[in-house]
Amino acid sequence: MKKLFALEAMHDLRAPPLRLTGGPTTVLADRLREAWELVRRDPFGDYSYFRRAVRPNELFFVYAPADRPALRAYLDQHFPQPQP
Protein backbone atom coordinates (compact mmCIF):
# COMPACT_ATOMS: atom_id res chain seq x y z
CA MET A 1 0.00 0.00 0.00
CA LYS A 2 2.88 2.37 0.76
CA LYS A 3 4.32 1.73 -2.70
CA LEU A 4 1.00 2.57 -4.31
CA PHE A 5 0.87 5.86 -2.43
CA ALA A 6 4.48 6.59 -3.41
CA LEU A 7 3.64 6.01 -7.08
CA GLU A 8 0.49 8.08 -6.79
CA ALA A 9 2.61 10.95 -5.50
CA MET A 10 4.51 10.98 -8.79
CA HIS A 11 2.47 13.57 -10.66
CA ASP A 12 3.93 12.68 -14.05
CA LEU A 13 2.23 9.26 -13.87
CA ARG A 14 -1.24 10.67 -13.50
CA ALA A 15 -3.62 11.16 -16.36
CA PRO A 16 -4.18 14.75 -17.38
CA PRO A 17 -7.15 16.41 -15.70
CA LEU A 18 -10.49 16.27 -17.44
CA ARG A 19 -11.56 19.34 -19.35
CA LEU A 20 -14.80 20.49 -17.74
CA THR A 21 -15.61 23.44 -19.99
CA GLY A 22 -18.22 23.75 -22.67
CA GLY A 23 -21.26 22.43 -20.89
CA PRO A 24 -22.57 18.97 -20.02
CA THR A 25 -22.72 17.75 -23.62
CA THR A 26 -19.05 18.51 -24.22
CA VAL A 27 -18.04 16.89 -20.92
CA LEU A 28 -20.07 13.77 -21.77
CA ALA A 29 -18.53 13.61 -25.25
CA ASP A 30 -15.01 13.96 -23.78
CA ARG A 31 -15.63 11.17 -21.28
CA LEU A 32 -17.08 8.88 -23.92
CA ARG A 33 -14.08 9.58 -26.18
CA GLU A 34 -11.65 8.78 -23.33
CA ALA A 35 -13.55 5.56 -22.49
CA TRP A 36 -13.47 4.50 -26.14
CA GLU A 37 -9.71 5.17 -26.31
CA LEU A 38 -9.15 3.00 -23.21
CA VAL A 39 -11.21 0.14 -24.66
CA ARG A 40 -9.52 0.47 -28.05
CA ARG A 41 -6.03 0.50 -26.50
CA ASP A 42 -6.59 -2.39 -24.08
CA PRO A 43 -9.85 -4.28 -24.70
CA PHE A 44 -9.13 -7.10 -22.24
CA GLY A 45 -8.50 -5.21 -19.03
CA ASP A 46 -6.46 -2.73 -17.11
CA TYR A 47 -2.89 -2.21 -18.27
CA SER A 48 -2.16 0.90 -16.27
CA TYR A 49 1.24 1.87 -14.93
CA PHE A 50 0.16 0.95 -11.40
CA ARG A 51 -0.81 -2.56 -12.45
CA ARG A 52 2.45 -3.12 -14.32
CA ALA A 53 4.91 -1.27 -12.11
CA VAL A 54 4.17 -2.04 -8.46
CA ARG A 55 6.20 -5.09 -7.58
CA PRO A 56 6.80 -6.64 -4.13
CA ASN A 57 10.59 -6.65 -4.59
CA GLU A 58 10.89 -2.90 -5.31
CA LEU A 59 12.70 -0.58 -2.95
CA PHE A 60 11.54 2.92 -2.17
CA PHE A 61 13.96 5.12 -0.26
CA VAL A 62 12.41 7.52 2.20
CA TYR A 63 14.33 10.43 3.63
CA ALA A 64 13.52 13.53 5.62
CA PRO A 65 13.84 16.92 3.93
CA ALA A 66 16.52 17.79 6.49
CA ASP A 67 18.69 15.02 4.99
CA ARG A 68 18.85 16.69 1.54
CA PRO A 69 22.16 18.55 2.05
CA ALA A 70 23.92 15.38 3.21
CA LEU A 71 22.46 13.39 0.31
CA ARG A 72 23.50 16.08 -2.21
CA ALA A 73 27.05 16.13 -0.78
CA TYR A 74 27.25 12.33 -1.03
CA LEU A 75 26.00 12.32 -4.62
CA ASP A 76 28.34 15.14 -5.63
CA GLN A 77 31.28 13.30 -4.09
CA HIS A 78 30.56 9.85 -5.53
CA PHE A 79 28.77 10.74 -8.76
CA PRO A 80 30.11 14.05 -10.07
CA GLN A 81 28.14 15.69 -12.85
CA PRO A 82 30.02 16.45 -16.07
CA GLN A 83 30.45 20.16 -16.72
CA PRO A 84 29.06 21.43 -20.05
C-alpha positions in Angstrom: 0.0 0.0 0.0 2.9 2.4 0.8 4.3 1.7 -2.7 1.0 2.6 -4.3 0.9 5.9 -2.4 4.5 6.6 -3.4 3.6 6.0 -7.1 0.5 8.1 -6.8 2.6 11.0 -5.5 4.5 11.0 -8.8 2.5 13.6 -10.7 3.9 12.7 -14.1 2.2 9.3 -13.9 -1.2 10.7 -13.5 -3.6 11.2 -16.4 -4.2 14.7 -17.4 -7.1 16.4 -15.7 -10.5 16.3 -17.4 -11.6 19.3 -19.4 -14.8 20.5 -17.7 -15.6 23.4 -20.0 -18.2 23.8 -22.7 -21.3 22.4 -20.9 -22.6 19.0 -20.0 -22.7 17.8 -23.6 -19.0 18.5 -24.2 -18.0 16.9 -20.9 -20.1 13.8 -21.8 -18.5 13.6 -25.2 -15.0 14.0 -23.8 -15.6 11.2 -21.3 -17.1 8.9 -23.9 -14.1 9.6 -26.2 -11.7 8.8 -23.3 -13.6 5.6 -22.5 -13.5 4.5 -26.1 -9.7 5.2 -26.3 -9.2 3.0 -23.2 -11.2 0.1 -24.7 -9.5 0.5 -28.1 -6.0 0.5 -26.5 -6.6 -2.4 -24.1 -9.9 -4.3 -24.7 -9.1 -7.1 -22.2 -8.5 -5.2 -19.0 -6.5 -2.7 -17.1 -2.9 -2.2 -18.3 -2.2 0.9 -16.3 1.2 1.9 -14.9 0.2 1.0 -11.4 -0.8 -2.6 -12.4 2.5 -3.1 -14.3 4.9 -1.3 -12.1 4.2 -2.0 -8.5 6.2 -5.1 -7.6 6.8 -6.6 -4.1 10.6 -6.7 -4.6 10.9 -2.9 -5.3 12.7 -0.6 -3.0 11.5 2.9 -2.2 14.0 5.1 -0.3 12.4 7.5 2.2 14.3 10.4 3.6 13.5 13.5 5.6 13.8 16.9 3.9 16.5 17.8 6.5 18.7 15.0 5.0 18.9 16.7 1.5 22.2 18.6 2.1 23.9 15.4 3.2 22.5 13.4 0.3 23.5 16.1 -2.2 27.0 16.1 -0.8 27.2 12.3 -1.0 26.0 12.3 -4.6 28.3 15.1 -5.6 31.3 13.3 -4.1 30.6 9.8 -5.5 28.8 10.7 -8.8 30.1 14.0 -10.1 28.1 15.7 -12.8 30.0 16.4 -16.1 30.5 20.2 -16.7 29.1 21.4 -20.1 
